[in-house]
């Protein structure tokens, strides 16, 4: 387990604490969500660079199903 220290403006820290966003669980979930979002953005960027004839609707569906299966596996590992 890694410990991190973050410096925030007082008003932001207060509001985040009041909203329950500074708990370890909340920060972990926010980081996981950002990693998923960035992975998706990266995948969409790669897709946009591929010639249209390479990325058929069938292949796109296969990729989407693989991503969904991976996410389901990750959720089950986290217990959620």
C-alpha positions as CSV (number, residue, x, y, z in Angstrom):
1,X,0.0,0.0,0.0
2,X,1.3,3.4,-0.9
3,X,0.8,6.6,1.1
4,X,0.5,9.9,-0.7
5,X,0.3,13.5,0.5
6,X,-1.6,16.1,-1.4
7,X,-1.6,19.9,-0.8
8,X,-5.0,21.5,-1.6
9,X,-6.4,25.0,-1.1
10,X,-8.2,25.2,2.2
11,X,-11.7,25.8,0.7
12,X,-11.3,22.9,-1.7
13,X,-10.1,20.6,1.1
14,X,-13.1,21.6,3.3
15,X,-15.7,21.1,0.6
16,X,-14.1,17.8,-0.5
17,X,-14.1,16.6,3.1
18,X,-17.7,17.6,3.6
19,X,-18.6,15.7,0.4
20,X,-16.8,12.6,1.6
21,X,-14.4,12.8,-1.3
22,X,-11.1,12.6,0.7
23,X,-11.7,9.1,2.1
24,X,-9.3,6.5,0.9
25,X,-12.2,4.6,-0.8
26,X,-13.5,7.7,-2.6
27,X,-10.0,8.6,-3.9
28,X,-9.4,5.1,-5.0
29,X,-12.7,5.1,-7.0
30,X,-11.9,8.5,-8.5
31,X,-8.5,7.3,-9.6
32,X,-9.9,4.1,-11.1
33,X,-12.5,6.0,-13.0
34,X,-9.9,8.4,-14.4
35,X,-7.7,5.5,-15.5
36,X,-10.7,3.9,-17.2
37,X,-11.7,7.1,-18.9
38,X,-8.1,7.7,-20.1
39,X,-7.9,4.2,-21.4
40,X,-11.1,4.7,-23.3
41,X,-9.9,8.0,-24.7
42,X,-6.7,6.3,-25.8
43,X,-8.6,3.5,-27.4
44,X,-10.8,5.9,-29.3
45,X,-7.8,7.9,-30.4
46,X,-6.2,4.7,-31.8
47,X,-9.4,3.8,-33.5
48,X,-9.6,7.2,-35.2
49,X,-6.1,6.7,-36.7
50,X,-7.0,3.3,-38.2
51,X,-8.3,3.1,-41.8
52,X,-12.0,2.6,-41.9
53,X,-11.8,-0.8,-43.6
54,X,-9.7,-2.2,-40.7
55,X,-12.2,-1.4,-38.0
56,X,-15.4,-3.1,-39.1
57,X,-18.6,-2.9,-36.9
58,X,-17.9,-6.6,-36.1
59,X,-14.4,-5.9,-34.8
60,X,-15.7,-2.8,-32.9
61,X,-18.3,-5.0,-31.2
62,X,-15.7,-7.6,-30.3
63,X,-13.5,-4.9,-28.8
64,X,-16.4,-3.4,-26.8
65,X,-17.3,-6.9,-25.5
66,X,-13.7,-7.5,-24.5
67,X,-13.6,-4.1,-22.6
68,X,-16.9,-4.9,-20.9
69,X,-15.6,-8.4,-19.8
70,X,-12.4,-6.9,-18.5
71,X,-14.3,-4.2,-16.5
72,X,-16.6,-6.9,-15.1
73,X,-13.6,-8.9,-14.0
74,X,-12.0,-5.9,-12.4
75,X,-15.3,-5.1,-10.5
76,X,-15.5,-8.7,-9.2
77,X,-11.9,-8.6,-8.0
78,X,-12.7,-5.4,-6.1
79,X,-15.9,-6.9,-4.7
80,X,-18.2,-4.3,-6.3
